Amino acid sequence: MSSVRLVRYFVEGIAADGFKVAKIRSRATNGGAMRLYERAGFSIVWRGERFDAELAIRLEKVHLEKRLG
């Protein structure tokens, strides 16, 4: 199964559970992930810096969403 098909599979499950929006967050510098999510129909709704508690540093983050149904 391709990566895009896998993401779409999970999005279909989210929609089947009645959610109207699928949301995902990524590091802005993760180009491969960004391309994957955009190919799967996600759009950037926010981009900026956030503190990453696990790494204890500020990182450029991106929030993406896909409207369902």
Backbone atoms as SQL, in Angstrom:
CREATE TABLE atoms (id INTEGER PRIMARY KEY, chain TEXT, resi INTEGER, resn TEXT, atom TEXT, x REAL, y REAL, z REAL);
INSERT INTO atoms VALUES
  (1, 'A', 1, 'MET', 'N', 0.858, -1.177, 0.000),
  (2, 'A', 1, 'MET', 'CA', 0.000, 0.000, 0.000),
  (3, 'A', 1, 'MET', 'C', 0.900, 1.236, 0.000),
  (4, 'A', 2, 'SER', 'N', 0.577, 2.203, -0.857),
  (5, 'A', 2, 'SER', 'CA', 1.376, 3.432, -0.914),
  (6, 'A', 2, 'SER', 'C', 1.106, 4.301, 0.313),
  (7, 'A', 3, 'SER', 'N', 2.010, 5.216, 0.571),
  (8, 'A', 3, 'SER', 'CA', 1.863, 6.116, 1.725),
  (9, 'A', 3, 'SER', 'C', 0.590, 6.946, 1.627),
  (10, 'A', 4, 'VAL', 'N', 0.304, 7.460, 0.432),
  (11, 'A', 4, 'VAL', 'CA', -0.901, 8.281, 0.257),
  (12, 'A', 4, 'VAL', 'C', -2.143, 7.439, 0.510),
  (13, 'A', 5, 'ARG', 'N', -2.159, 6.225, 0.005),
  (14, 'A', 5, 'ARG', 'CA', -3.313, 5.347, 0.234),
  (15, 'A', 5, 'ARG', 'C', -3.479, 5.034, 1.707),
  (16, 'A', 6, 'LEU', 'N', -2.373, 4.871, 2.417),
  (17, 'A', 6, 'LEU', 'CA', -2.440, 4.595, 3.850),
  (18, 'A', 6, 'LEU', 'C', -3.037, 5.780, 4.606),
  (19, 'A', 7, 'VAL', 'N', -2.598, 6.995, 4.279),
  (20, 'A', 7, 'VAL', 'CA', -3.158, 8.192, 4.924),
  (21, 'A', 7, 'VAL', 'C', -4.641, 8.297, 4.598),
  (22, 'A', 8, 'ARG', 'N', -4.999, 8.086, 3.342),
  (23, 'A', 8, 'ARG', 'CA', -6.418, 8.156, 2.947),
  (24, 'A', 8, 'ARG', 'C', -7.249, 7.101, 3.675),
  (25, 'A', 9, 'TYR', 'N', -6.689, 5.924, 3.900),
  (26, 'A', 9, 'TYR', 'CA', -7.378, 4.869, 4.642),
  (27, 'A', 9, 'TYR', 'C', -7.730, 5.348, 6.051),
  (28, 'A', 10, 'PHE', 'N', -6.760, 5.951, 6.736),
  (29, 'A', 10, 'PHE', 'CA', -7.017, 6.446, 8.086),
  (30, 'A', 10, 'PHE', 'C', -8.007, 7.607, 8.074),
  (31, 'A', 11, 'VAL', 'N', -7.928, 8.473, 7.064),
  (32, 'A', 11, 'VAL', 'CA', -8.867, 9.593, 6.953),
  (33, 'A', 11, 'VAL', 'C', -10.284, 9.065, 6.736),
  (34, 'A', 12, 'GLU', 'N', -10.437, 8.025, 5.934),
  (35, 'A', 12, 'GLU', 'CA', -11.760, 7.419, 5.734),
  (36, 'A', 12, 'GLU', 'C', -12.317, 6.894, 7.050),
  (37, 'A', 13, 'GLY', 'N', -11.474, 6.312, 7.875),
  (38, 'A', 13, 'GLY', 'CA', -11.904, 5.838, 9.194),
  (39, 'A', 13, 'GLY', 'C', -12.338, 6.972, 10.092),
  (40, 'A', 14, 'ILE', 'N', -11.620, 8.073, 10.035),
  (41, 'A', 14, 'ILE', 'CA', -11.977, 9.258, 10.823),
  (42, 'A', 14, 'ILE', 'C', -13.342, 9.775, 10.375),
  (43, 'A', 15, 'ALA', 'N', -13.549, 9.841, 9.061),
  (44, 'A', 15, 'ALA', 'CA', -14.836, 10.302, 8.528),
  (45, 'A', 15, 'ALA', 'C', -15.958, 9.343, 8.920),
  (46, 'A', 16, 'ALA', 'N', -15.694, 8.045, 8.858),
  (47, 'A', 16, 'ALA', 'CA', -16.709, 7.047, 9.220),
  (48, 'A', 16, 'ALA', 'C', -17.107, 7.161, 10.686),
  (49, 'A', 17, 'ASP', 'N', -16.206, 7.660, 11.516),
  (50, 'A', 17, 'ASP', 'CA', -16.505, 7.868, 12.940),
  (51, 'A', 17, 'ASP', 'C', -17.280, 9.159, 13.183),
  (52, 'A', 18, 'GLY', 'N', -17.575, 9.904, 12.113),
  (53, 'A', 18, 'GLY', 'CA', -18.412, 11.089, 12.233),
  (54, 'A', 18, 'GLY', 'C', -17.681, 12.415, 12.365),
  (55, 'A', 19, 'PHE', 'N', -16.372, 12.398, 12.285),
  (56, 'A', 19, 'PHE', 'CA', -15.625, 13.655, 12.375),
  (57, 'A', 19, 'PHE', 'C', -15.750, 14.432, 11.072),
  (58, 'A', 20, 'LYS', 'N', -15.780, 15.741, 11.160),
  (59, 'A', 20, 'LYS', 'CA', -15.931, 16.613, 9.993),
  (60, 'A', 20, 'LYS', 'C', -14.599, 17.118, 9.457),
  (61, 'A', 21, 'VAL', 'N', -13.549, 17.041, 10.282),
  (62, 'A', 21, 'VAL', 'CA', -12.230, 17.547, 9.893),
  (63, 'A', 21, 'VAL', 'C', -11.158, 16.587, 10.403),
  (64, 'A', 22, 'ALA', 'N', -10.202, 16.262, 9.538),
  (65, 'A', 22, 'ALA', 'CA', -9.012, 15.513, 9.959),
  (66, 'A', 22, 'ALA', 'C', -7.895, 16.529, 10.141),
  (67, 'A', 23, 'LYS', 'N', -7.152, 16.413, 11.234),
  (68, 'A', 23, 'LYS', 'CA', -6.082, 17.366, 11.536),
  (69, 'A', 23, 'LYS', 'C', -4.780, 16.618, 11.762),
  (70, 'A', 24, 'ILE', 'N', -3.695, 17.247, 11.346),
  (71, 'A', 24, 'ILE', 'CA', -2.373, 16.659, 11.567),
  (72, 'A', 24, 'ILE', 'C', -1.369, 17.784, 11.737),
  (73, 'A', 25, 'ARG', 'N', -0.330, 17.507, 12.499),
  (74, 'A', 25, 'ARG', 'CA', 0.740, 18.484, 12.723),
  (75, 'A', 25, 'ARG', 'C', 2.059, 17.864, 12.316),
  (76, 'A', 26, 'SER', 'N', 2.968, 18.713, 11.826),
  (77, 'A', 26, 'SER', 'CA', 4.272, 18.238, 11.388),
  (78, 'A', 26, 'SER', 'C', 5.301, 19.341, 11.571),
  (79, 'A', 27, 'ARG', 'N', 6.554, 18.950, 11.579),
  (80, 'A', 27, 'ARG', 'CA', 7.609, 19.959, 11.517),
  (81, 'A', 27, 'ARG', 'C', 7.618, 20.529, 10.116),
  (82, 'A', 28, 'ALA', 'N', 7.768, 21.833, 10.001),
  (83, 'A', 28, 'ALA', 'CA', 7.752, 22.489, 8.697),
  (84, 'A', 28, 'ALA', 'C', 8.907, 22.024, 7.816),
  (85, 'A', 29, 'THR', 'N', 10.002, 21.600, 8.423),
  (86, 'A', 29, 'THR', 'CA', 11.170, 21.175, 7.655),
  (87, 'A', 29, 'THR', 'C', 11.077, 19.729, 7.177),
  (88, 'A', 30, 'ASN', 'N', 10.007, 19.033, 7.521),
  (89, 'A', 30, 'ASN', 'CA', 9.820, 17.647, 7.097),
  (90, 'A', 30, 'ASN', 'C', 9.136, 17.640, 5.725),
  (91, 'A', 31, 'GLY', 'N', 9.923, 17.936, 4.701),
  (92, 'A', 31, 'GLY', 'CA', 9.382, 18.081, 3.351),
  (93, 'A', 31, 'GLY', 'C', 8.657, 16.856, 2.834),
  (94, 'A', 32, 'GLY', 'N', 9.176, 15.677, 3.123),
  (95, 'A', 32, 'GLY', 'CA', 8.524, 14.453, 2.662),
  (96, 'A', 32, 'GLY', 'C', 7.138, 14.290, 3.246),
  (97, 'A', 33, 'ALA', 'N', 7.005, 14.559, 4.532),
  (98, 'A', 33, 'ALA', 'CA', 5.692, 14.459, 5.181),
  (99, 'A', 33, 'ALA', 'C', 4.743, 15.510, 4.628),
  (100, 'A', 34, 'MET', 'N', 5.242, 16.720, 4.427),
  (101, 'A', 34, 'MET', 'CA', 4.387, 17.795, 3.910),
  (102, 'A', 34, 'MET', 'C', 3.839, 17.429, 2.532),
  (103, 'A', 35, 'ARG', 'N', 4.702, 16.919, 1.657),
  (104, 'A', 35, 'ARG', 'CA', 4.246, 16.516, 0.319),
  (105, 'A', 35, 'ARG', 'C', 3.223, 15.383, 0.407),
  (106, 'A', 36, 'LEU', 'N', 3.466, 14.422, 1.283),
  (107, 'A', 36, 'LEU', 'CA', 2.539, 13.304, 1.462),
  (108, 'A', 36, 'LEU', 'C', 1.167, 13.801, 1.896),
  (109, 'A', 37, 'TYR', 'N', 1.118, 14.633, 2.926),
  (110, 'A', 37, 'TYR', 'CA', -0.164, 15.112, 3.438),
  (111, 'A', 37, 'TYR', 'C', -0.890, 15.964, 2.404),
  (112, 'A', 38, 'GLU', 'N', -0.158, 16.787, 1.659),
  (113, 'A', 38, 'GLU', 'CA', -0.803, 17.602, 0.626),
  (114, 'A', 38, 'GLU', 'C', -1.339, 16.723, -0.501),
  (115, 'A', 39, 'ARG', 'N', -0.609, 15.673, -0.880),
  (116, 'A', 39, 'ARG', 'CA', -1.117, 14.738, -1.908),
  (117, 'A', 39, 'ARG', 'C', -2.363, 14.011, -1.422),
  (118, 'A', 40, 'ALA', 'N', -2.471, 13.826, -0.115),
  (119, 'A', 40, 'ALA', 'CA', -3.640, 13.151, 0.466),
  (120, 'A', 40, 'ALA', 'C', -4.801, 14.120, 0.685),
  (121, 'A', 41, 'GLY', 'N', -4.642, 15.385, 0.282),
  (122, 'A', 41, 'GLY', 'CA', -5.748, 16.335, 0.347),
  (123, 'A', 41, 'GLY', 'C', -5.735, 17.296, 1.512),
  (124, 'A', 42, 'PHE', 'N', -4.688, 17.282, 2.324),
  (125, 'A', 42, 'PHE', 'CA', -4.593, 18.209, 3.451),
  (126, 'A', 42, 'PHE', 'C', -4.092, 19.568, 2.982),
  (127, 'A', 43, 'SER', 'N', -4.503, 20.618, 3.690),
  (128, 'A', 43, 'SER', 'CA', -4.063, 21.987, 3.412),
  (129, 'A', 43, 'SER', 'C', -3.488, 22.600, 4.678),
  (130, 'A', 44, 'ILE', 'N', -2.483, 23.444, 4.507),
  (131, 'A', 44, 'ILE', 'CA', -1.880, 24.135, 5.648),
  (132, 'A', 44, 'ILE', 'C', -2.851, 25.190, 6.164),
  (133, 'A', 45, 'VAL', 'N', -3.120, 25.164, 7.468),
  (134, 'A', 45, 'VAL', 'CA', -3.992, 26.165, 8.086),
  (135, 'A', 45, 'VAL', 'C', -3.230, 27.052, 9.066),
  (136, 'A', 46, 'TRP', 'N', -2.025, 26.644, 9.433),
  (137, 'A', 46, 'TRP', 'CA', -1.208, 27.442, 10.354),
  (138, 'A', 46, 'TRP', 'C', 0.240, 27.036, 10.193),
  (139, 'A', 47, 'ARG', 'N', 1.125, 28.031, 10.279),
  (140, 'A', 47, 'ARG', 'CA', 2.569, 27.775, 10.236),
  (141, 'A', 47, 'ARG', 'C', 3.234, 28.752, 11.181),
  (142, 'A', 48, 'GLY', 'N', 4.079, 28.261, 12.073),
  (143, 'A', 48, 'GLY', 'CA', 4.767, 29.135, 13.007),
  (144, 'A', 48, 'GLY', 'C', 5.654, 28.342, 13.945),
  (145, 'A', 49, 'GLU', 'N', 6.252, 29.047, 14.883),
  (146, 'A', 49, 'GLU', 'CA', 7.132, 28.392, 15.852),
  (147, 'A', 49, 'GLU', 'C', 6.360, 27.969, 17.089),
  (148, 'A', 50, 'ARG', 'N', 6.724, 26.806, 17.593),
  (149, 'A', 50, 'ARG', 'CA', 6.160, 26.273, 18.831),
  (150, 'A', 50, 'ARG', 'C', 7.291, 25.620, 19.620),
  (151, 'A', 51, 'PHE', 'N', 7.119, 25.619, 20.932),
  (152, 'A', 51, 'PHE', 'CA', 8.084, 24.939, 21.795),
  (153, 'A', 51, 'PHE', 'C', 7.793, 23.452, 21.774),
  (154, 'A', 52, 'ASP', 'N', 8.794, 22.646, 21.498),
  (155, 'A', 52, 'ASP', 'CA', 8.662, 21.192, 21.511),
  (156, 'A', 52, 'ASP', 'C', 9.145, 20.692, 22.868),
  (157, 'A', 53, 'ALA', 'N', 8.218, 20.217, 23.684),
  (158, 'A', 53, 'ALA', 'CA', 8.544, 19.802, 25.050),
  (159, 'A', 53, 'ALA', 'C', 9.481, 18.596, 25.081),
  (160, 'A', 54, 'GLU', 'N', 9.326, 17.678, 24.140),
  (161, 'A', 54, 'GLU', 'CA', 10.181, 16.489, 24.121),
  (162, 'A', 54, 'GLU', 'C', 11.630, 16.838, 23.800),
  (163, 'A', 55, 'LEU', 'N', 11.823, 17.775, 22.872),
  (164, 'A', 55, 'LEU', 'CA', 13.177, 18.164, 22.480),
  (165, 'A', 55, 'LEU', 'C', 13.689, 19.373, 23.256),
  (166, 'A', 56, 'ALA', 'N', 12.775, 20.047, 23.948),
  (167, 'A', 56, 'ALA', 'CA', 13.099, 21.240, 24.743),
  (168, 'A', 56, 'ALA', 'C', 13.703, 22.357, 23.897),
  (169, 'A', 57, 'ILE', 'N', 13.152, 22.518, 22.662),
  (170, 'A', 57, 'ILE', 'CA', 13.577, 23.606, 21.777),
  (171, 'A', 57, 'ILE', 'C', 12.370, 24.123, 21.003),
  (172, 'A', 58, 'ARG', 'N', 12.529, 25.297, 20.416),
  (173, 'A', 58, 'ARG', 'CA', 11.487, 25.838, 19.544),
  (174, 'A', 58, 'ARG', 'C', 11.700, 25.289, 18.134),
  (175, 'A', 59, 'LEU', 'N', 10.606, 24.870, 17.505),
  (176, 'A', 59, 'LEU', 'CA', 10.656, 24.338, 16.149),
  (177, 'A', 59, 'LEU', 'C', 9.595, 25.008, 15.296),
  (178, 'A', 60, 'GLU', 'N', 9.862, 25.107, 13.992),
  (179, 'A', 60, 'GLU', 'CA', 8.840, 25.596, 13.076),
  (180, 'A', 60, 'GLU', 'C', 7.871, 24.443, 12.813),
  (181, 'A', 61, 'LYS', 'N', 6.616, 24.674, 13.108),
  (182, 'A', 61, 'LYS', 'CA', 5.577, 23.648, 12.995),
  (183, 'A', 61, 'LYS', 'C', 4.548, 24.055, 11.944),
  (184, 'A', 62, 'VAL', 'N', 3.818, 23.071, 11.463),
  (185, 'A', 62, 'VAL', 'CA', 2.745, 23.286, 10.504),
  (186, 'A', 62, 'VAL', 'C', 1.539, 22.477, 10.960),
  (187, 'A', 63, 'HIS', 'N', 0.370, 23.101, 10.923),
  (188, 'A', 63, 'HIS', 'CA', -0.887, 22.401, 11.194),
  (189, 'A', 63, 'HIS', 'C', -1.617, 22.279, 9.860),
  (190, 'A', 64, 'LEU', 'N', -2.065, 21.079, 9.548),
  (191, 'A', 64, 'LEU', 'CA', -2.786, 20.821, 8.306),
  (192, 'A', 64, 'LEU', 'C', -4.158, 20.254, 8.633),
  (193, 'A', 65, 'GLU', 'N', -5.110, 20.531, 7.751),
  (194, 'A', 65, 'GLU', 'CA', -6.462, 20.007, 7.926),
  (195, 'A', 65, 'GLU', 'C', -7.021, 19.538, 6.593),
  (196, 'A', 66, 'LYS', 'N', -7.974, 18.619, 6.706),
  (197, 'A', 66, 'LYS', 'CA', -8.724, 18.158, 5.537),
  (198, 'A', 66, 'LYS', 'C', -10.182, 18.072, 5.942),
  (199, 'A', 67, 'ARG', 'N', -11.040, 18.785, 5.239),
  (200, 'A', 67, 'ARG', 'CA', -12.483, 18.730, 5.489),
  (201, 'A', 67, 'ARG', 'C', -13.011, 17.391, 4.992),
  (202, 'A', 68, 'LEU', 'N', -13.904, 16.805, 5.752),
  (203, 'A', 68, 'LEU', 'CA', -14.436, 15.484, 5.423),
  (204, 'A', 68, 'LEU', 'C', -15.919, 15.567, 5.097),
  (205, 'A', 69, 'GLY', 'N', -16.342, 14.678, 4.223),
  (206, 'A', 69, 'GLY', 'CA', -17.754, 14.553, 3.900),
  (207, 'A', 69, 'GLY', 'C', -18.301, 15.721, 3.263);
